[in-house]
Amino acid sequence: MKQLFFSILLLCGALALKAEDGHQLWLRPHPAAPVTVVTAAKSSPLLATAKQELQRGWQGAAGATVRLTIKKDKALRNDGFRLGATSVEAATEAGLLYGAFELLRRQQTGEPLAAGVSNPSYELRVLNHWDNLDGSIERGYAGQSIFWRKDSAFAVNAQDKARWQAYARADASVGINGAVLNNVNSSPQMLSAPYLARTKAIADELRPYGVKVFLAVKFSSPALLGGLKTSDPLDPAVISWWKNKTKEVYALIPDFGGFLVKASSEGQPGPQDFGRTHADGANLLADAVRPYGGLVMWRAFVYSPTDKDRAKQAYNEFVPLDGKFRDNVIIQVKNGPIDFQPREPFSPLFGALKKTAVMPEFQITQEYLGHATDLVFLAPMWAETLGSDTYQAGPGSTVARCTDGSVYPQQHSAMAGVANVGLATNWTGQDFGQANWYAFGRLAWNNTIKSSQIAEEWLRLTFAGSATGPAGQPAPSAADWNTRFLAPVQQLMLASREAAVNYSMPLGLHHIMSATHDHYGPGPWWAPPQMRPDWTPPYYHQAALNGVGFDRTTAGSNAVSQYHEPLAAQFNNPATCPDEYLLWFHHLPWDFKMKSGRTLWDELALHYDLGVHQVRQFQQTWDAARPYVDAERFAAVQDKLRAQSGNAVLWKDACLLYFQQFSHLPIPATVEPPMHTLDGVIANDAQRPRR
C-alpha cells in the first residue's frame, strides 16, 4: 500500500512541478484532495492555520472529514497530540497544528499511521538567529537577515510579512515553537522603541503558527540605553529599569517568550563586571519576566584568555552556582566544551547541574563545517551528543535525558539551534543545508529519533517527483526512485559528517581552521602576533617534535576530572580513550601505537585521505542521481560538491604538510600525494579576501 501511494505521489509531483529553486523547502505543494475540517473549539489563528494546512495538503481520501479536538488527557504533555486516520486530539491548539502537519507528513511520505501519542521531548524548541540590526548575520552564509535590514529599517511591507509567514510555517511543520530574532552579541538598540515595534510586527506574523518571539539582550542596556550610571544586577535602579522595559515589551507582545543572554564572554558585558555571579544576572531578568510567564535562556559559553584550558571554564563557573538560579532560568550549553567543533566530547555541564534546568545548544549554520558550501548532514552529530551517557545519575543518564526532565526535575526544558536562515532563495545557501533545519526540529521534538529516518523523510518531502527528464518520459516508479535515488543519497547524507571530520579535524583535533576566512578551510599555522592564544589553532593542537594533541589528562589540565566515572578514567588513558577523542584529551608522540596497529602519524594521514575519497564518492553518487532531480537543484548541489571536493583536498594537504614539519615522517605510500605546497597554501590563505 505504501509503495502504491508513493507511486501516485511521484506521478502527481512530476505532473505538477517544473524546475525548482528550493524556496518551498520540504513543504512543496502537491495536488490536494477535498477535505472537510471540523473543530469543536472556537475559531482562533492557530486553529485556522491547522485547518488551512490540511485543506491545502490533504493526500487522503477525497471528501474525508478530519476532526480537530482539544482534549485534556494525562497522556498528552505540552503540545503533544494523538493521531487517527482522520482525527487529531491535543491538549493545546498548537498541538493540533503539529498533529495536522504530522498527519500530512505521513501521507506524503507513505509512512503508516502509528497508534499512540506523540509528545515533544522539550517544551521549548527554539531557533537562535545571530542576525544583526543592520541586516548582516554573524556566521550567516545564506544572505542577509529575513528580520532586519539597514535601509528602511523600520518599514514593514507585504514581502516582509509573506517571508515571515513562510518561515514560521516551516518552523511549525517540524515543531519549532520559538525564535530569538537577533544576535547573542546584542545591540542595546534592540530594546529601543523602533526595534520593538518591528519585533511586534514580526511576532504578529509568527503567532498563527505557534512560534513565540524571544530577544537577545545586552546586559549593559540599563547604562547604554537607559542612561543609568551602572548595570549592576543588584542595584535597585537597574532592577526597576529591567522591570519597566519588560513591561513595555509585553504590552506590545503579550505572548513574548523572554530573553536570551550572552554575558561575561568574549568581551560582552555581564554581572561579573560588577563582582556579581551569573545567577545574580540571570535572576534579575527572570524576576522581570516571571509575572508574564517568560523565560530566561542564559548562555554558559564563557571563557577568558588567561585560562590554561578554555574547555574547563564553563564547568568551573557554573557548577558552584547549581541550585541558585530561578526556576524560569535555563542554562544554555553548547554541545561540546569548546565551540561547535566538527567533533567534541559532550560538555561536562550536562548532568553535572542537577538543580538547574539545562538546555543543549547546537549549531545548524555550518561555521566550522564548510559554511553553505560543504554538504554535511548534522543529525548524526547531534544524535551523538544527545545519546552520550554522562553517568551522572548512573548508567543511562544520557545528555538527552539529563536535559529533557527525565533524570532531574526541572520546571522548563528546551533545545536551541543556531539558525542557518537568510534571504537566499533556498533559505540556507546550500540545498542540503535545509535538511539540518528540518533535522533540528525533528530532534527537538523527539530526541531519540534516528538520523536515518530524518534523512529519509526530508529526501521524500524535498525531492520526490522533482525529476524533469525528457518530455514524454514516464515518471520514475517508486521502486526505481527508492533504489536509485533515496537509498544512495540517504547514505551520502548519513556519511557526510564523518567525512567532514576525516578531511578536517580527525582523531580529536579541533579548532585548527583558518580564522582569516571566518573559519572556512585549514589554518593550523594561524597565530598572528598579539592575538590571544585561545583564538589560535596552535593553542589547541600543540604540535611539536614530541607529538601532537592537547593534554587534558590528570597530568595535564585535568579536564578529564569534570566527567563522571567511568568516563574520567576512560578518557584519561590513551589505551581506552576512543580514537575520535584521542587528541582532544592527549598529547601523544607521532609514533604512538594506535588500536589499529598503525602509528598515530599514519592513522592521521589515512583519515585525511579517507575524507577526500569520501567526498569524491559523494560526487559520483550525486551525478548518478541526475535523472531523479530537477535540473536547477541538481546543478546547484553538483557545483557545491565540486567545491567541497577541492576543499577536502586543501584540508588534507595543508594539515599533513604542516604537521609533517614536526613529525619528520613520510606520508604513507597509500595516501594520495599532496597537490599543494605548504608555502603556497599559507600564502594563498593570507591573500584571499575574507569570505
TAGI-V881070 format. One record per backbone hydrogen bond with DSSP energy under -0.5 kcal/mol. CO is the residue of the C=O (numbers start at 1). NH is the residue of the N-H. Records with the same first field share a line. If there is no record, write none. Layout:
BEGIN
CO = NH, NH
END
This chain:
BEGIN
1 = 5
2 = 6
3 = 7
4 = 8
5 = 9
6 = 10
7 = 11
8 = 12
9 = 13
10 = 14
11 = 15
12 = 16
13 = 17
22 = 25
24 = 27
34 = 63, 64
36 = 38, 66
38 = 68
44 = 48
45 = 49
46 = 50
47 = 51
48 = 52
49 = 53
50 = 54
51 = 55
52 = 56
53 = 57
54 = 58
58 = 33
61 = 64
64 = 36
66 = 38
67 = 69, 88
68 = 40
69 = 71, 90
71 = 73
73 = 76
75 = 77
77 = 80
80 = 91
81 = 118
82 = 89
84 = 87
86 = 67
87 = 84
88 = 69
89 = 82
90 = 71
92 = 96
93 = 97
94 = 98
95 = 99
96 = 100
97 = 101
98 = 102
99 = 103
100 = 104
101 = 105
102 = 106
103 = 107
104 = 108
105 = 109
106 = 110, 111
112 = 114
116 = 83
117 = 119
118 = 81
124 = 126, 415
125 = 177, 178
126 = 417
127 = 129, 180
128 = 130, 419
129 = 131
130 = 138
131 = 183
132 = 135
134 = 150
135 = 145
136 = 132
137 = 140
142 = 424
143 = 142
144 = 423
150 = 153
152 = 155
155 = 157
157 = 161
158 = 162
159 = 163
160 = 164
161 = 165
162 = 166
163 = 167
164 = 168
165 = 169
166 = 170
167 = 171
168 = 172
169 = 173
170 = 174
171 = 174, 176
172 = 175
177 = 212
178 = 127
179 = 181, 214
180 = 129
184 = 186, 262
187 = 190
188 = 191
189 = 192
192 = 196
193 = 197
194 = 198
195 = 199
196 = 200
197 = 201
198 = 202
199 = 203
200 = 204
201 = 205
202 = 205, 206
203 = 207
204 = 208
206 = 209, 211
207 = 210
210 = 212
212 = 179
213 = 257, 258
214 = 181
215 = 260
218 = 221
219 = 222
220 = 223, 224
221 = 225, 226
222 = 228
223 = 227
232 = 235
235 = 239
236 = 240
237 = 241
238 = 242
239 = 243
240 = 244
241 = 245
242 = 246
243 = 247
244 = 248
245 = 249
246 = 250
247 = 251
248 = 252
249 = 252, 253
253 = 256
257 = 295
258 = 215
259 = 297
260 = 217
261 = 263, 299
265 = 268
268 = 264, 265
270 = 273
271 = 274, 276
272 = 275
277 = 281
278 = 282
279 = 283
280 = 284
281 = 285
282 = 286
283 = 287
284 = 288
285 = 289
286 = 290
287 = 291
289 = 292, 294
290 = 293
295 = 259
296 = 298, 330
297 = 261, 299
298 = 332
300 = 302
303 = 266
304 = 307
309 = 312
310 = 313
312 = 316
313 = 317
314 = 318
315 = 319
318 = 321
319 = 322
321 = 324
326 = 329
328 = 296
329 = 357
330 = 298, 332
331 = 333, 359
332 = 300
333 = 361
335 = 347
345 = 337
347 = 350
349 = 352, 353
352 = 354
357 = 331
359 = 333
360 = 416
361 = 335
362 = 364, 418
365 = 367
366 = 369, 371
370 = 373, 374
374 = 376
376 = 378
378 = 382
379 = 383
380 = 384
381 = 385
382 = 386
383 = 387
385 = 388
386 = 400
388 = 390, 399
391 = 394
394 = 393, 397
396 = 398
397 = 390
398 = 402
399 = 403
400 = 403, 404
401 = 406, 407
413 = 124
414 = 360
415 = 126
416 = 362
417 = 128, 419
418 = 364, 365
424 = 427
426 = 428
427 = 422
428 = 430
430 = 433, 434
431 = 434
432 = 435
433 = 436, 437
434 = 438
435 = 439
436 = 440
437 = 441
438 = 442
439 = 443
440 = 444
441 = 445
442 = 446
444 = 122
445 = 121
446 = 449
450 = 454
451 = 455
452 = 456
453 = 457
454 = 458
455 = 459
456 = 460
457 = 461
458 = 462
459 = 463, 464
460 = 464
463 = 466
470 = 473
477 = 481
478 = 482
479 = 483
480 = 484
481 = 485, 486
482 = 487
485 = 489
486 = 490
487 = 491
488 = 492
489 = 493
490 = 494
491 = 495
492 = 496
493 = 377, 496, 497
495 = 499
496 = 500
497 = 501
498 = 502
499 = 503
500 = 504
501 = 504, 505
506 = 509
507 = 583
512 = 523
513 = 515
514 = 519, 520
515 = 518
517 = 520
519 = 521
521 = 514
523 = 526
526 = 537
528 = 531
532 = 535
533 = 536
536 = 539, 540
537 = 540, 541
538 = 542
541 = 549
544 = 547
547 = 544
548 = 588
549 = 551
550 = 552
551 = 557
552 = 560
553 = 556, 558
558 = 561
559 = 562
560 = 563
564 = 567, 568
566 = 570
567 = 571
568 = 572
569 = 573
570 = 573
572 = 574
573 = 576, 577
578 = 581
579 = 582
581 = 584, 585
582 = 586
583 = 550
585 = 552
586 = 588
588 = 548
589 = 592
590 = 601
592 = 594, 600
594 = 597
598 = 594
599 = 603
600 = 604
601 = 605
602 = 606
603 = 607
604 = 608
605 = 609
606 = 610
607 = 611
608 = 612
609 = 613
610 = 614
611 = 615
612 = 616
613 = 617
614 = 618
615 = 619
616 = 620
617 = 621
618 = 622
619 = 623
620 = 624
621 = 625
622 = 625
623 = 626
625 = 628
626 = 629
629 = 468
630 = 634
631 = 635
632 = 636
633 = 637
634 = 638
635 = 639
636 = 640
637 = 641
638 = 642
639 = 643
640 = 644
641 = 645
642 = 646
643 = 647
644 = 648
645 = 649
646 = 650
647 = 651
648 = 652
649 = 653
650 = 654
651 = 655
652 = 656
653 = 657
654 = 658
655 = 659
656 = 660
657 = 661
658 = 661
659 = 662, 663
660 = 664
668 = 671
677 = 681
678 = 682
679 = 683
680 = 684
681 = 685
682 = 686
683 = 687
684 = 688
END
